[in-house]
């Protein structure tokens, strides 16, 4: 498991903002800090709250909301979308987790500290 930062443009139902996102292969879900989520999208309650373990022993974070956003890397027009879990007092503005990376075939090159994706891919399939 490893971490790489990369700037992305987050686009929600209310606004758009550029952030330095953390790409974390050890995070199950993508998540966003509550204060940022409120600014860019309408918060939707989860059907049932979710509980996440943290690196701190016996520490649990509870999530009650999620948002649907799209994000773009600054060097391509390709659009990525996913459900993002909203968490209070997150240490990063936005964390892109394994579920999102697997869905969009985003890979992390830890030797070069790069986020890899197909910049030419624009076709959306159903």
N, C-alpha and C positions, 0 to 999 in steps of 0.2 A: 504494500500500500504506500502511495506517495502523493505528494501535492505539487501542483503547478498553478501559478496565477496567470491570467490572461484577461485583457480588457474585452468586454462585450457590451453590446447595446441591448438593454432589456426593454421590451415594449409590452405594456399592459393596457387594460381597458380605459385607464385614465390618463396615462402619460408615458413618456419614454425617458430613460436615463442611462448614461454610460457608467459602468462600474468595473472595478477590477475583481473579476470572479475567481474563486478558488476552485480548481478542478481536483476533486478528491476521490480517488479510486476506492477508498475505504468507507465512504459515506453511502449508505443504501439508497437514500432519496436525495433529490435536489432540494435545497431549502434557501429561504430568504429571511432577512431580519424584518421583524414586524413593522418597524417605523418606515422602512423603505417600501415594503409591500403595500402599506396603506396609501402611499403617495402614487404608486403606479397602477394599482388595480383594485377592483372591488373584492374584498375578502369574502370567501365562501366558506361556511362552516363545513367541516368534515362530517360525514354521516355518523362516525364514532371517533372520539379523540384517539390519537396515536401516541405511543410512548417510545422514546428513543434513548438508548444507552449512550453515554458519553465516555471519553477516555478516562475521566475521573472515576475511581472505584465507587460502585453503587450509586452513581449519579444518573438520574432519569430526567429527561426533558419531555414535557407534554405539549403536543400540538393539537389545536382545535380548529385551525383554519388552513385553507390552501388557496392558491390562485393559479390561473392558467395564463401563462405568458409565452411570448416568443422572444428568442434572443438571436442576435447576429454577431458574428465575429467582424471586426472592423475591416478586414481585408477581403470580404466576400459579400455578395448579396444573398447568399443562401440563408434560408429561414429555418430555424429550429424551434420547436414548440414542446412544452411539457407542463405537467402539473408540478407546482413548486410548493413545498410545505412551508408554512409561516411559523417562525419561532421567535420568541422573545429573547432579547439580549444575545443575539448570535454574534460570535466573535468576528465574522466576516459579513460583508453586505449580502453576498450571494455565494452559495456553494453548489456547484454542479456535481451531482453524485453518479454512482454507477448505473442506476436505472436509466437516466437520461443518456449517458454516454453509450450504453449498450443499444438503446433504441435508435440512436442516430449514428452509430459506428464511429464514435469519437474515440481516439486512442491517445494515450499519453506516452511520449518518448522521454523517459527519465534521464537518459544520457545527455540529450540535447536540451532538456527542459522545455519541450514544445508540446503543444496540443495539436494533434493531427486529425484532419477531416478532409473530405473530398470537396474542394472549393468549386468544382465545376458542377456538382450535383444540384440540379434545380427541379427535376421532375418529382412531383409528389404522386404517390400511388395509393390506391384504395384497395 
